[in-house]
């Protein structure tokens, strides 16, 4: 049943995407930013809805009340593709920091550009990071919610953390608070599988890290907040009425954290 429902989800996902492209592409070059964001928001909300209907997989967001009105920086754990779009309908004007190469993908990349996503040249060194910091600061000042993945790519649940220095530079250069984001999405949406397991995955916004720390201390604090919170959400999923499969790395990590 899981295989069939997962297949149904994937088919519907691409049908929804194709239908949206078919309707909006003729007007692509005339879409202002606000209209482009409405298209992206509709696609995101439709995809999350179809995930619930087809695969029985729900998304619960916690801690949204912690965010101030207007702009903010969110540094999120990254386990599954869903966090690259599921947060879009929840914010007024979100933008993702994303690999520049993704914005060159036909159709998909065009819409990320039109919606004002922030490209990063990961091979550009310190100069590219400073330019990125300027774009992020400008986006927050314009009232946008900037979402960045500190580890740069998806990591399976329970994998050792691998936080990159880019988020530390952003924190230092922008002088803004950063909201850590924990999650357990990778349990239900495995990185190397097409299966989507039913249940309720959780994305949780944590208390902000205030500005003023040095970059290394900030990096340690960010990891110290996200990792235990994500472990807690993994343990919560494992103890639920319909637990998803727990990968060996996550199981070993939970066992190490359990009291003797």
Residue pairs with C-beta under 8 A, 6 or more apart in sequence:
2 195
2 196
2 197
2 198
3 195
5 54
5 55
5 56
5 196
5 198
6 55
6 194
6 195
6 196
7 194
8 54
8 55
9 50
9 51
9 54
9 55
9 196
10 194
12 50
12 54
13 47
13 50
13 51
16 43
16 46
16 47
16 50
17 43
17 47
20 39
20 42
20 43
20 46
21 107
24 31
24 39
25 107
28 110
28 111
28 114
31 39
31 114
33 114
33 115
33 116
36 111
36 114
36 115
36 116
37 93
37 115
37 116
39 111
39 115
40 85
40 88
40 111
40 115
41 88
41 89
43 85
44 85
44 86
44 88
44 89
45 88
45 89
47 85
47 86
48 59
48 82
48 85
48 86
48 89
51 57
51 59
51 82
51 196
52 58
52 59
55 196
55 197
55 198
56 198
56 199
57 188
57 189
57 196
57 197
57 198
57 199
57 200
57 201
58 199
58 200
58 201
59 82
59 86
59 200
59 201
59 202
59 203
60 200
60 201
60 202
60 203
61 87
61 90
61 202
61 203
61 204
61 205
62 202
62 203
62 204
62 205
63 204
63 205
63 206
64 90
64 205
66 179
66 205
66 206
66 207
66 208
67 74
67 145
67 179
67 205
70 143
71 139
71 140
71 141
71 142
71 143
71 144
71 145
71 146
72 140
72 145
72 146
72 176
72 177
72 179
73 136
73 140
73 146
73 148
73 170
73 171
73 174
73 176
73 177
73 178
73 179
74 87
74 145
74 146
74 147
74 148
74 178
74 179
74 180
74 181
74 205
75 148
75 149
75 150
75 167
75 178
75 179
75 180
75 181
75 222
75 226
76 83
76 87
76 147
76 148
76 149
76 150
76 180
76 181
76 183
76 203
77 83
77 149
77 151
77 155
77 181
77 182
77 183
77 226
77 230
78 149
78 151
78 152
78 153
78 154
78 155
79 154
79 155
79 156
79 157
79 183
79 184
79 185
79 186
79 187
79 189
79 191
80 154
80 185
80 186
80 188
80 189
80 190
80 191
81 154
81 189
82 185
82 189
82 201
83 149
83 183
83 185
83 203
84 96
84 98
86 203
87 94
87 147
87 203
88 94
91 145
92 143
92 145
93 142
93 143
93 144
93 145
94 144
94 145
94 146
94 147
95 115
95 116
95 117
95 118
95 139
95 144
95 145
95 146
95 147
96 112
96 117
96 118
96 146
96 147
96 148
97 117
97 118
97 120
97 132
97 136
97 146
97 147
97 148
97 149
98 112
98 117
98 118
98 119
98 120
99 119
99 120
99 122
100 119
100 120
100 121
100 122
102 108
102 109
102 112
103 109
103 112
103 113
103 117
103 119
116 139
116 144
118 132
118 135
118 136
118 139
118 146
120 128
120 129
120 132
120 166
121 128
122 128
122 152
124 131
126 169
129 166
129 169
129 170
129 173
130 169
130 173
132 166
132 170
133 169
133 170
133 173
133 174
134 173
136 146
136 148
136 170
136 174
137 173
137 174
137 176
139 146
140 146
140 174
140 176
147 181
148 166
148 167
148 170
150 163
150 164
150 166
150 167
150 222
150 226
151 161
151 162
151 163
151 164
152 162
152 164
152 166
154 186
154 191
155 161
155 162
155 186
156 186
156 190
156 191
156 192
156 247
156 249
156 250
157 184
157 186
157 187
157 230
157 234
157 246
157 247
157 249
157 250
158 234
158 247
158 248
158 249
158 250
158 251
158 252
158 253
158 254
159 249
161 223
161 226
161 227
163 219
163 222
163 223
165 215
165 219
167 178
167 219
167 222
168 215
168 216
168 218
168 219
169 215
170 178
171 178
171 209
171 211
171 213
171 215
171 218
172 214
172 215
172 218
175 211
176 211
177 208
177 209
177 210
177 211
178 208
178 209
178 218
178 222
179 205
179 206
179 207
179 208
179 209
180 205
180 206
180 207
180 208
180 209
180 222
180 225
180 226
180 229
181 203
181 204
181 205
181 206
181 226
182 203
182 204
182 206
182 225
182 226
182 229
182 230
182 232
182 233
183 201
183 202
183 203
183 204
183 230
183 233
184 201
184 202
184 230
184 233
184 234
184 236
184 237
185 201
185 203
186 247
187 197
187 201
187 234
187 237
187 244
187 245
187 246
187 247
187 250
188 196
188 197
188 198
188 199
188 201
188 237
188 244
189 196
189 197
189 201
190 197
190 245
190 247
197 244
197 245
198 242
199 237
199 240
199 242
199 243
199 244
200 240
201 237
202 233
202 236
202 237
204 229
204 233
206 225
206 226
206 229
207 225
209 218
209 221
209 222
209 225
213 221
231 253
231 254
231 257
234 246
234 250
234 253
234 254
235 254
235 257
237 243
237 244
237 246
238 246
238 254
246 254
